[in-house]
Amino acid sequence: MAALQSQRIDKWLWTARILRTRSQSAALVVAGHVRIDRLKIQKPAHPVQPGQHVRSEEHTSELQSRFGI
């Protein structure tokens, strides 16, 4: 069985085109506007895995992390 891959939350937000730059993604996370599975995340290096729910208080849409975008 293959291990689940994880990715930094700031990189995921940038790769998924939620924000235009990785710096903006990191700033959003540090400001406390991102939640993963209802937990507030404040470190841009926090890992996100497939199937976790990512929510941004700044952006009203709820996202589900998917890799291979």
SETI-648015 format. One record per atom (N, C-alpha, C, O, CB): x negated, y, z negated; atom name; residue number from 1. Coordinates in steps of 0.1 Angstrom, whole numbers, padded with zeros to 4 digits. Glycine has a CB too. Layout:
east X&north Y&up Z&atom CA&nr NUM
...
This chain:
east -0008&north -0012&up 0000&atom N&nr 1
east 0000&north 0000&up 0000&atom CA&nr 1
east -0009&north 0012&up 0000&atom C&nr 1
east -0018&north 0013&up -0008&atom O&nr 1
east 0010&north 0000&up -0012&atom CB&nr 1
east -0006&north 0022&up 0008&atom N&nr 2
east -0014&north 0034&up 0009&atom CA&nr 2
east -0011&north 0043&up -0002&atom C&nr 2
east 0001&north 0045&up -0006&atom O&nr 2
east -0011&north 0041&up 0023&atom CB&nr 2
east -0021&north 0050&up -0007&atom N&nr 3
east -0019&north 0059&up -0018&atom CA&nr 3
east -0012&north 0072&up -0012&atom C&nr 3
east -0014&north 0076&up -0001&atom O&nr 3
east -0033&north 0063&up -0024&atom CB&nr 3
east -0004&north 0078&up -0021&atom N&nr 4
east 0002&north 0091&up -0017&atom CA&nr 4
east -0008&north 0102&up -0016&atom C&nr 4
east -0016&north 0103&up -0025&atom O&nr 4
east 0013&north 0095&up -0027&atom CB&nr 4
east -0007&north 0109&up -0005&atom N&nr 5
east -0016&north 0121&up -0004&atom CA&nr 5
east -0011&north 0133&up -0011&atom C&nr 5
east 0002&north 0135&up -0012&atom O&nr 5
east -0018&north 0124&up 0011&atom CB&nr 5
east -0020&north 0141&up -0016&atom N&nr 6
east -0015&north 0153&up -0022&atom CA&nr 6
east -0023&north 0164&up -0016&atom C&nr 6
east -0033&north 0163&up -0009&atom O&nr 6
east -0018&north 0153&up -0038&atom CB&nr 6
east -0017&north 0176&up -0017&atom N&nr 7
east -0023&north 0188&up -0011&atom CA&nr 7
east -0021&north 0200&up -0021&atom C&nr 7
east -0011&north 0200&up -0029&atom O&nr 7
east -0016&north 0191&up 0003&atom CB&nr 7
east -0030&north 0209&up -0021&atom N&nr 8
east -0028&north 0221&up -0029&atom CA&nr 8
east -0015&north 0229&up -0026&atom C&nr 8
east -0012&north 0229&up -0014&atom O&nr 8
east -0040&north 0231&up -0027&atom CB&nr 8
east -0008&north 0234&up -0036&atom N&nr 9
east 0004&north 0240&up -0033&atom CA&nr 9
east 0003&north 0253&up -0025&atom C&nr 9
east 0011&north 0256&up -0017&atom O&nr 9
east 0011&north 0244&up -0047&atom CB&nr 9
east -0008&north 0261&up -0027&atom N&nr 10
east -0010&north 0273&up -0019&atom CA&nr 10
east -0012&north 0269&up -0004&atom C&nr 10
east -0007&north 0276&up 0005&atom O&nr 10
east -0022&north 0281&up -0024&atom CB&nr 10
east -0020&north 0259&up -0002&atom N&nr 11
east -0022&north 0254&up 0012&atom CA&nr 11
east -0010&north 0249&up 0018&atom C&nr 11
east -0007&north 0251&up 0030&atom O&nr 11
east -0034&north 0243&up 0012&atom CB&nr 11
east -0001&north 0242&up 0010&atom N&nr 12
east 0011&north 0236&up 0015&atom CA&nr 12
east 0021&north 0247&up 0019&atom C&nr 12
east 0027&north 0247&up 0030&atom O&nr 12
east 0018&north 0227&up 0005&atom CB&nr 12
east 0022&north 0258&up 0011&atom N&nr 13
east 0031&north 0269&up 0014&atom CA&nr 13
east 0026&north 0276&up 0027&atom C&nr 13
east 0035&north 0280&up 0035&atom O&nr 13
east 0031&north 0279&up 0003&atom CB&nr 13
east 0013&north 0277&up 0029&atom N&nr 14
east 0008&north 0283&up 0041&atom CA&nr 14
east 0010&north 0275&up 0053&atom C&nr 14
east 0014&north 0279&up 0064&atom O&nr 14
east -0007&north 0287&up 0039&atom CB&nr 14
east 0007&north 0262&up 0052&atom N&nr 15
east 0008&north 0252&up 0063&atom CA&nr 15
east 0023&north 0251&up 0067&atom C&nr 15
east 0025&north 0249&up 0079&atom O&nr 15
east 0003&north 0239&up 0059&atom CB&nr 15
east 0032&north 0251&up 0058&atom N&nr 16
east 0046&north 0250&up 0061&atom CA&nr 16
east 0052&north 0263&up 0066&atom C&nr 16
east 0064&north 0264&up 0069&atom O&nr 16
east 0054&north 0246&up 0049&atom CB&nr 16
east 0043&north 0273&up 0068&atom N&nr 17
east 0047&north 0286&up 0073&atom CA&nr 17
east 0058&north 0294&up 0064&atom C&nr 17
east 0066&north 0301&up 0069&atom O&nr 17
east 0053&north 0285&up 0087&atom CB&nr 17
east 0057&north 0291&up 0051&atom N&nr 18
east 0065&north 0298&up 0042&atom CA&nr 18
east 0060&north 0313&up 0041&atom C&nr 18
east 0068&north 0322&up 0040&atom O&nr 18
east 0066&north 0291&up 0028&atom CB&nr 18
east 0047&north 0314&up 0040&atom N&nr 19
east 0040&north 0327&up 0040&atom CA&nr 19
east 0030&north 0328&up 0051&atom C&nr 19
east 0025&north 0317&up 0056&atom O&nr 19
east 0034&north 0329&up 0026&atom CB&nr 19
east 0026&north 0340&up 0055&atom N&nr 20
east 0017&north 0341&up 0066&atom CA&nr 20
east 0003&north 0338&up 0063&atom C&nr 20
east -0005&north 0334&up 0072&atom O&nr 20
east 0018&north 0356&up 0071&atom CB&nr 20
east -0002&north 0341&up 0051&atom N&nr 21
east -0016&north 0338&up 0048&atom CA&nr 21
east -0017&north 0329&up 0035&atom C&nr 21
east -0008&north 0329&up 0027&atom O&nr 21
east -0024&north 0351&up 0046&atom CB&nr 21
east -0029&north 0323&up 0034&atom N&nr 22
east -0031&north 0315&up 0022&atom CA&nr 22
east -0033&north 0324&up 0010&atom C&nr 22
east -0029&north 0320&up -0001&atom O&nr 22
east -0043&north 0306&up 0024&atom CB&nr 22
east -0038&north 0336&up 0012&atom N&nr 23
east -0039&north 0345&up 0001&atom CA&nr 23
east -0026&north 0349&up -0005&atom C&nr 23
east -0024&north 0350&up -0017&atom O&nr 23
east -0047&north 0358&up 0005&atom CB&nr 23
east -0016&north 0351&up 0004&atom N&nr 24
east -0002&north 0354&up 0000&atom CA&nr 24
east 0004&north 0343&up -0008&atom C&nr 24
east 0011&north 0344&up -0018&atom O&nr 24
east 0007&north 0358&up 0012&atom CB&nr 24
east 0001&north 0331&up -0003&atom N&nr 25
east 0006&north 0319&up -0010&atom CA&nr 25
east 0000&north 0318&up -0024&atom C&nr 25
east 0007&north 0315&up -0034&atom O&nr 25
east 0002&north 0306&up -0002&atom CB&nr 25
east -0013&north 0320&up -0025&atom N&nr 26
east -0019&north 0319&up -0038&atom CA&nr 26
east -0014&north 0330&up -0048&atom C&nr 26
east -0012&north 0327&up -0059&atom O&nr 26
east -0035&north 0321&up -0037&atom CB&nr 26
east -0012&north 0342&up -0043&atom N&nr 27
east -0007&north 0353&up -0051&atom CA&nr 27
east 0008&north 0350&up -0056&atom C&nr 27
east 0011&north 0353&up -0067&atom O&nr 27
east -0006&north 0366&up -0043&atom CB&nr 27
east 0016&north 0343&up -0047&atom N&nr 28
east 0029&north 0340&up -0051&atom CA&nr 28
east 0029&north 0329&up -0063&atom C&nr 28
east 0037&north 0330&up -0072&atom O&nr 28
east 0037&north 0334&up -0039&atom CB&nr 28
east 0020&north 0320&up -0062&atom N&nr 29
east 0019&north 0310&up -0072&atom CA&nr 29
east 0014&north 0316&up -0085&atom C&nr 29
east 0019&north 0313&up -0096&atom O&nr 29
east 0009&north 0298&up -0067&atom CB&nr 29
east 0003&north 0324&up -0084&atom N&nr 30
east -0003&north 0330&up -0096&atom CA&nr 30
east 0008&north 0339&up -0103&atom C&nr 30
east 0008&north 0340&up -0116&atom O&nr 30
east -0015&north 0338&up -0093&atom CB&nr 30
east 0016&north 0346&up -0096&atom N&nr 31
east 0027&north 0354&up -0101&atom CA&nr 31
east 0038&north 0346&up -0108&atom C&nr 31
east 0046&north 0352&up -0115&atom O&nr 31
east 0033&north 0363&up -0091&atom CB&nr 31
east 0038&north 0333&up -0107&atom N&nr 32
east 0048&north 0324&up -0113&atom CA&nr 32
east 0061&north 0323&up -0106&atom C&nr 32
east 0071&north 0320&up -0112&atom O&nr 32
east 0050&north 0330&up -0127&atom CB&nr 32
east 0061&north 0325&up -0093&atom N&nr 33
east 0073&north 0324&up -0085&atom CA&nr 33
east 0075&north 0311&up -0078&atom C&nr 33
east 0084&north 0310&up -0070&atom O&nr 33
east 0073&north 0335&up -0075&atom CB&nr 33
east 0067&north 0301&up -0081&atom N&nr 34
east 0068&north 0288&up -0075&atom CA&nr 34
east 0071&north 0277&up -0086&atom C&nr 34
east 0064&north 0277&up -0096&atom O&nr 34
east 0056&north 0284&up -0067&atom CB&nr 34
east 0080&north 0268&up -0082&atom N&nr 35
east 0083&north 0257&up -0091&atom CA&nr 35
east 0082&north 0244&up -0083&atom C&nr 35
east 0086&north 0243&up -0072&atom O&nr 35
east 0097&north 0258&up -0098&atom CB&nr 35
east 0076&north 0234&up -0090&atom N&nr 36
east 0076&north 0220&up -0084&atom CA&nr 36
east 0084&north 0211&up -0093&atom C&nr 36
east 0080&north 0210&up -0105&atom O&nr 36
east 0061&north 0215&up -0082&atom CB&nr 36
east 0094&north 0205&up -0088&atom N&nr 37
east 0103&north 0197&up -0097&atom CA&nr 37
east 0107&north 0204&up -0110&atom C&nr 37
east 0106&north 0198&up -0120&atom O&nr 37
east 0096&north 0184&up -0100&atom CB&nr 37
east 0111&north 0217&up -0108&atom N&nr 38
east 0116&north 0225&up -0119&atom CA&nr 38
east 0106&north 0230&up -0129&atom C&nr 38
east 0109&north 0237&up -0138&atom O&nr 38
east 0127&north 0218&up -0127&atom CB&nr 38
east 0093&north 0227&up -0127&atom N&nr 39
east 0082&north 0232&up -0135&atom CA&nr 39
east 0075&north 0244&up -0129&atom C&nr 39
east 0072&north 0243&up -0117&atom O&nr 39
east 0072&north 0220&up -0138&atom CB&nr 39
east 0074&north 0254&up -0137&atom N&nr 40
east 0067&north 0266&up -0131&atom CA&nr 40
east 0053&north 0264&up -0130&atom C&nr 40
east 0046&north 0259&up -0139&atom O&nr 40
east 0070&north 0279&up -0141&atom CB&nr 40
east 0047&north 0267&up -0118&atom N&nr 41
east 0033&north 0264&up -0115&atom CA&nr 41
east 0026&north 0278&up -0114&atom C&nr 41
east 0032&north 0287&up -0108&atom O&nr 41
east 0032&north 0256&up -0101&atom CB&nr 41
east 0014&north 0279&up -0120&atom N&nr 42
east 0007&north 0291&up -0119&atom CA&nr 42
east -0007&north 0289&up -0114&atom C&nr 42
east -0015&north 0299&up -0115&atom O&nr 42
east 0007&north 0298&up -0132&atom CB&nr 42
east -0011&north 0278&up -0110&atom N&nr 43
east -0024&north 0275&up -0104&atom CA&nr 43
east -0023&north 0272&up -0090&atom C&nr 43
east -0016&north 0262&up -0086&atom O&nr 43
east -0031&north 0264&up -0112&atom CB&nr 43
east -0029&north 0280&up -0081&atom N&nr 44
east -0029&north 0277&up -0067&atom CA&nr 44
east -0034&north 0263&up -0063&atom C&nr 44
east -0030&north 0258&up -0052&atom O&nr 44
east -0036&north 0287&up -0059&atom CB&nr 44
east -0042&north 0257&up -0071&atom N&nr 45
east -0048&north 0244&up -0068&atom CA&nr 45
east -0039&north 0232&up -0073&atom C&nr 45
east -0043&north 0221&up -0071&atom O&nr 45
east -0062&north 0243&up -0074&atom CB&nr 45
east -0028&north 0235&up -0078&atom N&nr 46
east -0019&north 0225&up -0083&atom CA&nr 46
east -0015&north 0216&up -0072&atom C&nr 46
east -0010&north 0220&up -0061&atom O&nr 46
east -0006&north 0231&up -0090&atom CB&nr 46
east -0016&north 0203&up -0073&atom N&nr 47
east -0013&north 0193&up -0062&atom CA&nr 47
east 0002&north 0192&up -0061&atom C&nr 47
east 0010&north 0191&up -0070&atom O&nr 47
east -0019&north 0180&up -0065&atom CB&nr 47
east 0006&north 0190&up -0048&atom N&nr 48
east 0020&north 0187&up -0045&atom CA&nr 48
east 0020&north 0174&up -0037&atom C&nr 48
east 0011&north 0173&up -0028&atom O&nr 48
east 0028&north 0199&up -0037&atom CB&nr 48
east 0029&north 0165&up -0039&atom N&nr 49
east 0029&north 0152&up -0032&atom CA&nr 49
east 0042&north 0151&up -0024&atom C&nr 49
east 0052&north 0158&up -0027&atom O&nr 49
east 0028&north 0141&up -0042&atom CB&nr 49
east 0042&north 0142&up -0015&atom N&nr 50
east 0054&north 0140&up -0007&atom CA&nr 50
east 0066&north 0136&up -0016&atom C&nr 50
east 0065&north 0128&up -0025&atom O&nr 50
east 0052&north 0129&up 0004&atom CB&nr 50
east 0078&north 0142&up -0013&atom N&nr 51
east 0090&north 0139&up -0021&atom CA&nr 51
east 0093&north 0148&up -0032&atom C&nr 51
east 0104&north 0148&up -0038&atom O&nr 51
east 0089&north 0125&up -0026&atom CB&nr 51
east 0083&north 0156&up -0036&atom N&nr 52
east 0085&north 0166&up -0047&atom CA&nr 52
east 0093&north 0178&up -0041&atom C&nr 52
east 0092&north 0181&up -0030&atom O&nr 52
east 0072&north 0171&up -0053&atom CB&nr 52
east 0101&north 0184&up -0050&atom N&nr 53
east 0109&north 0195&up -0046&atom CA&nr 53
east 0101&north 0208&up -0050&atom C&nr 53
east 0097&north 0210&up -0061&atom O&nr 53
east 0123&north 0195&up -0053&atom CB&nr 53
east 0099&north 0217&up -0040&atom N&nr 54
east 0092&north 0229&up -0042&atom CA&nr 54
east 0103&north 0240&up -0040&atom C&nr 54
east 0110&north 0241&up -0031&atom O&nr 54
east 0081&north 0231&up -0031&atom CB&nr 54
east 0103&north 0249&up -0050&atom N&nr 55
east 0112&north 0261&up -0050&atom CA&nr 55
east 0104&north 0274&up -0052&atom C&nr 55
east 0096&north 0274&up -0061&atom O&nr 55
east 0123&north 0259&up -0060&atom CB&nr 55
east 0107&north 0283&up -0044&atom N&nr 56
east 0101&north 0297&up -0046&atom CA&nr 56
east 0112&north 0306&up -0050&atom C&nr 56
east 0123&north 0307&up -0043&atom O&nr 56
east 0095&north 0301&up -0033&atom CB&nr 56
east 0110&north 0313&up -0061&atom N&nr 57
east 0120&north 0323&up -0066&atom CA&nr 57
east 0120&north 0335&up -0057&atom C&nr 57
east 0130&north 0343&up -0056&atom O&nr 57
east 0117&north 0327&up -0080&atom CB&nr 57
east 0109&north 0338&up -0050&atom N&nr 58
east 0107&north 0349&up -0041&atom CA&nr 58
east 0116&north 0346&up -0028&atom C&nr 58
east 0122&north 0355&up -0023&atom O&nr 58
east 0093&north 0351&up -0037&atom CB&nr 58
east 0115&north 0334&up -0024&atom N&nr 59
east 0123&north 0330&up -0012&atom CA&nr 59
east 0134&north 0321&up -0017&atom C&nr 59
east 0132&north 0311&up -0024&atom O&nr 59
east 0114&north 0322&up -0001&atom CB&nr 59
east 0146&north 0324&up -0013&atom N&nr 60
east 0158&north 0317&up -0019&atom CA&nr 60
east 0160&north 0303&up -0014&atom C&nr 60
east 0168&north 0295&up -0020&atom O&nr 60
east 0170&north 0325&up -0016&atom CB&nr 60
east 0153&north 0299&up -0004&atom N&nr 61
east 0155&north 0285&up 0001&atom CA&nr 61
east 0147&north 0275&up -0007&atom C&nr 61
east 0136&north 0278&up -0012&atom O&nr 61
east 0150&north 0284&up 0016&atom CB&nr 61
east 0153&north 0263&up -0008&atom N&nr 62
east 0146&north 0252&up -0015&atom CA&nr 62
east 0140&north 0243&up -0005&atom C&nr 62
east 0146&north 0241&up 0005&atom O&nr 62
east 0156&north 0245&up -0025&atom CB&nr 62
east 0128&north 0239&up -0008&atom N&nr 63
east 0121&north 0231&up 0002&atom CA&nr 63
east 0118&north 0217&up -0004&atom C&nr 63
east 0117&north 0216&up -0016&atom O&nr 63
east 0108&north 0238&up 0006&atom CB&nr 63
east 0116&north 0208&up 0005&atom N&nr 64
east 0112&north 0194&up 0001&atom CA&nr 64
east 0099&north 0192&up 0008&atom C&nr 64
east 0098&north 0193&up 0020&atom O&nr 64
east 0123&north 0183&up 0004&atom CB&nr 64
east 0089&north 0189&up 0000&atom N&nr 65
east 0076&north 0187&up 0006&atom CA&nr 65
east 0075&north 0175&up 0016&atom C&nr 65
east 0079&north 0164&up 0012&atom O&nr 65
east 0065&north 0186&up -0004&atom CB&nr 65
east 0070&north 0178&up 0028&atom N&nr 66
east 0069&north 0167&up 0037&atom CA&nr 66
east 0055&north 0170&up 0044&atom C&nr 66
east 0052&north 0181&up 0047&atom O&nr 66
east 0080&north 0167&up 0048&atom CB&nr 66
east 0048&north 0159&up 0046&atom N&nr 67
east 0035&north 0161&up 0052&atom CA&nr 67
east 0035&north 0157&up 0066&atom C&nr 67
east 0045&north 0149&up 0070&atom O&nr 67
east 0024&north 0152&up 0045&atom CB&nr 67
east 0026&north 0161&up 0074&atom N&nr 68
east 0026&north 0159&up 0088&atom CA&nr 68
east 0034&north 0169&up 0096&atom C&nr 68
east 0039&north 0166&up 0107&atom O&nr 68
east 0031&north 0145&up 0091&atom CB&nr 68
east 0036&north 0181&up 0090&atom N&nr 69
east 0044&north 0192&up 0097&atom CA&nr 69
east 0036&north 0197&up 0109&atom C&nr 69
east 0040&north 0206&up 0116&atom O&nr 69
east 0047&north 0203&up 0087&atom CB&nr 69
